[in-house]
């Protein structure tokens, strides 16, 4: 067992010694990860990573570790996030000269990134989802997990994905105290429960309009109404939107993954059937009274006759209101989300590199500077 006075690591070699039920949320983590540990690509096609757990007191934290694998989805690859995905996002910039300049900068950083072993990283609290909902950690717990991982992974960067000021203000102060650098990752939209319960007149009107998009020929379905026969359709709808329309760098969830999330009720599924055919679906992940939608898809060919995106947003806003959840709406469609009470805020990766050689620390410091001065202002302006 990888055990010392700071905590314990459980990996493939000693996972049989892990008493899941001793830990907070341990039963859920066992259901979510146990089968996935042996072969992540069987569940998320473009994610090849090693999953392990860091135990600090009664908290069990899922982690992933990689050394290279530059074809991975951004959920475990900073290279894909900051280099490959950034190049794809340039298509939203209308100015061709600006696109050319930014592409040249990104290409240069991409070349250097591999020299700097950018993908040699341990991601902490990583569920391999586009948005990681974070288990709250104290400053002391951040210190303990940092020291534990430095000991066992002395040549790897350490990172927490999906950090933002609305959800993690106290943790951000802890990261700063422990020497983590906050590296901008994207611009996201969040609706707190208070904000959802106090809509403006305009927001209330838009929500009513979204609700009215549900027509008599539609049937709303959830986990208990969805059958095995619907799983392939869920995969198809998700891939149609997030992989084919947006980017194949997004996590490519497989039939096996969706089947697991549905049958074990690990995600809250809400869908819309029209004439018996599933045409829209969302899968919601809930942790620490926060919710987000890793699964989202609808039949693009039915627009504009059916406003399926609006309907899914209505269903998920209602889910958040009914359960008093904070609704993390991730990135994209900024104008739409803000018009319904979403608050935009930068999202960060909290990155620790102080134990690494000077030249690697300099690389990350320069990248962070460019992202703060160029990246975040651009995505704010473009509402990406």
N, C-alpha and C positions, 0 to 999 in steps of 0.2 A: 504493500500500500504506500502511495506517495504521501506521507504524513509528516508534519512537523508541528511546532508550537503555533504556527500561524494559520494552519488549516490543512485540509486534505484534498488531494486530487484523485478522482476516479476516472479511469479510462478503460479501453477495451480489455486490458489485461487484468484489472481487478474489479470490474463492474459487478461481479458476482458477490462482492463483499459489501456492496452499497445497500444500506437499509433505507429504502426510499421513504418509508412512512415515518422515520425519525425527523425528517426535515419539513419545514413549512413548504407547502405546495408540492411536496415530494411525490404524492400520488398522481397529480396532474402531469408532472415532468416525466414520470415513468410511462404513463399512457402516451404522451406526446413523442418521446424520444426513443424508447427502448428498442423498437424494431428498426428505427432509422439509423442507429449507431453503426450497424454492420455494413450498410451500403446506402449512403445518402443519395446517390444518383438514381436509385430505384424509386425515390420519393420526389426528388427535385432534380430533373434531368441534367441541368447545367450547374449542379453543386456537388463538387467532389472535395470533401473536407473530413477531418477527423473531429469527432465530437467527444468532449469529456466534460466533467463536472468539477467545479471548485466548491468545496464545502467550508463555509465560515460560520462557526457556531451552528445554529439551526437553519441557516440559509444554504440552499443548494443552487448554484449558479451554472447554467449551461454555457459552455464555451466551445469555440471552434478554433482549430489551428491549421495553418497552411504554410508552405514554404515557397511555392511558386504558383502553378496552375493558373496561367493568365487567361484561360478561356472560361473561368468560373463566372457565375452571376455576381453582381456587386454585393450580394448579401454576405459574402465571405472573401471578397477581393477588392481591396482599395484601388488596385490598378484599373479594374473594370469600372469602378465608380468614378474615379477622378480623371481617367484618361479615355477609355473606350466610350463610356456613356457621355462624357463631356463633348466628345467629337460629334456624337449623334445629335446632341441638343443644339448644336450650331445651326441646324436647319431652321430654327425658330427666329434666327436673327436675319432681318431683311437686308441689312447693309452688307453687300458682297465684300468690300474692302475690309470691313471689321471681321467678317467670317474668315477671310484669308489670313489676317494677322493672328486671330485667336487660334486657328488651326495650326499655324506654324509654332506658336507657343506651346500648345498642347502636345504636338508631335515631339518637340524638343524635350519636354518634360517626360514624355513617355519613354523616350530613348534612355534618359538618365534614370528613370524610375526602375527599370530592370537592373541597371548597374547597382542601384541602391537597395535591391531586393525588397521592393515595395510590398510585395505580397507575402513576405515573411512576417506573419502577424497572428496574434491570438486575439480573437474577438470575444469579449466577455458579455455574458447575458445575451447570447445570440441564438434566436429561434429560427434563423435562416428565412425570415420573412422580410418583405420589403420595408415594413415598419416594425421595429422591435419595441414592444412595450416593456418598460424597465421595472424590475423589482427594486423598490427603494433601498438604498444603502446609506449608512451613516459614514461620516468621515473616517471613523476607526475601521469600519468594514472595507472601505475603499483602500485604506492603507494596507490592511492585512492581505487582501486579495492581490494587490499590486506586488507586495513583497513575496508572496507565495509564488506568483507566476514568474517574477524575475528570477527566482531561484531555479525553477524548473525549465524556463525558456529564456535563458540569458541573452540570446541573440535575436529575439523576436520583438517587434513592436507590440504594444498592448493597446487595445482600443475598445471603447464602448460606443456602439452605433446608436443613432436615433435620440440624441440628447437635445432638449430644447428648454428655454427659460420658463415657459408656462407650466410644464409638467415637472421639471427637475431643477428648480431654482436652488434648493438646498444642496443637491448633489453637485451642481455646477460649482458652488462655493467649495465643496469638498475636493473636486477635481483640481481646482486652482491651487488649493492648499497643498495637495499632494504632487504638484508639478506636472499635471496633465495639460496638454495644449488643446484648445478647442478649435478643431479644424472644420470650417463650414462644409456642409455636405449638400444641402438643398434647401428650398423654401417651402414650408408646409403650412397647413391650415388646421386650426383646432377650434372646436366648440366646447367650452366648458359647460357644465350643467347649468350654472347660473346664467350664462349667456343664452343658452337654448330656451330657458324659462322666461327670458325677458326680451322677446323679439321686438324690433321696431315695427311700425305700421307697414313699412315696405317689405320687411322680412316675413311678417305674418301673411301678407298678401301672396308673396311668392310661394310660401309653404302650402297655402290653400290651393294655389294653381297646380303645384306638384301633386297634391293629393287627388285632385280632380282628373289627373291623367290616367288614374285607374278606371278602366271602363268595364261595362257589364260582361264583356266576353273574356275577361281576365280572371284567373284564380290565383290568389296568393298562397304559396306553399312554404312550409318550413321543414325542419329535420324529420319530423314524424311522417310527413306526407311524401317526402322524397324517397324513391326506391332505388334499388341497385341499378335498374334500367336507366335512371337519370344521371348516373355518375359520368358516363362517357360524354353526355351532353354538357354537363358542368365543365368538364375539361375543355371541350370544344369552344364553349362560349368565353371562357377565360382566355384561352389561347387566341381566339379571334380578336379580342380587344387588346390584351396586354402584350402578346408576343408578336402577332402579325401586324397590328396597327401601330403599336408603340415601339417595342424593342425586344429582340430575342435575348437581350442581356437581363431582362426581368426574370425572376425565378420561374422556371418551367415546371409547374406542378404536374405530376403524373396521375394516372388513374389510381394507382396504389395510395398516393398521398390523399387524394380527395375521398377515397373509400374509407380510409382510416379516420379522417377528420369528421366525416359524416356518421359513420357507424358508432364511433366512440363519443360522439357529441362534443368534440374538442373545439369545433367552430359552431357558431349559430348561423345556420343557412336560412336565407330568405330568397324566395324565387317567385317568378311570375310565369304561369302557364297560359297560353292562348290556344284554345281549341285542343287542349290536352298535351300540347308540345311546350316544353320548357324553353322560354325565350329570354329570360333574364335571371341572373343569380348573383348573390353576394354571400360571402362566407366571412363571418365576423369573429375575430380573436379578442378575448376579454382577459385582462390581467390588472389587478390592483385598481378596480373600478374605472378602468380605461378601456375603450374599445377602438378597434381599427379593422379595416376590410382588406385582408390579404387576397381574398378571392373576389373578383368583380368582373362581370362579363354580361353581354347582352347581344342579341342578334342585330348587327349593324344595318342589315338590309331592310329592317322594318322601320327605320327612321326616315321621314318624320311622322309617318302615320301613327306610330306608337312611341311615346316619349319614355322609353324604358329607363334611361339614365335618371330622369327626374323621379320616376317611381321608386327605384332602388334607394335614392337619397331620402325620399319620404319615409320609406320603411325603416331605414337605419336611423334617421333622426327620431322617429317614434320609439325605436328600441332604446336609444340613448335616454330619451325623456322618461320612458316608463321605468327604467332601471337606475336612473340618476348616474349614468356613466358620463365621463368626459369622452367626447367623440374626436378622436385623432383621425383627420380626413386625409392625411398624407399630402403629397404634392400634386400639382396639376389642377387645371380648371379653376384657377384662382378667382376669376371674376364671378363665376357661378357660386363658389363656396362662400366668398365674402358677402355676396348678396343675401345669403341665408344665415348670417351670423358667425361665419368662420373667421377667425382672427389669424392673420398671417404672421409667421415668425421664422427666423432662420433656424435650421436644424444643424447640429454639429456631431462630429465624431470626437469624443474625448480620447486623445492619443497620448500615450506615455512612451518617450524615447530617450529619457535622460540617462539610461544605462547603456546606450548604444554609442558607437564611435562618433567623434565630432562631425565628420563629413556627412553622416546620415542625419544627425540632428539638424545640421544646416539645411539639408535638402527639405526636410519637413517644415522647417521654419519659413523658408522661402515660399514653399507651396501654400502654406497657411496665409502668408502675407498677400499673395496674388489672389487667392480665393476671397479674402475679405475685401480687397480693394477693387476687384474686377468681377468675380463670380457672383457674390451676393447682390451687389447693386444691379447686375444684369437680370438675374432671375426675379428680383423685386419689380423691376421695370416691365419685364415681359409677362409677369404673373404666371410663371411656369410652375 
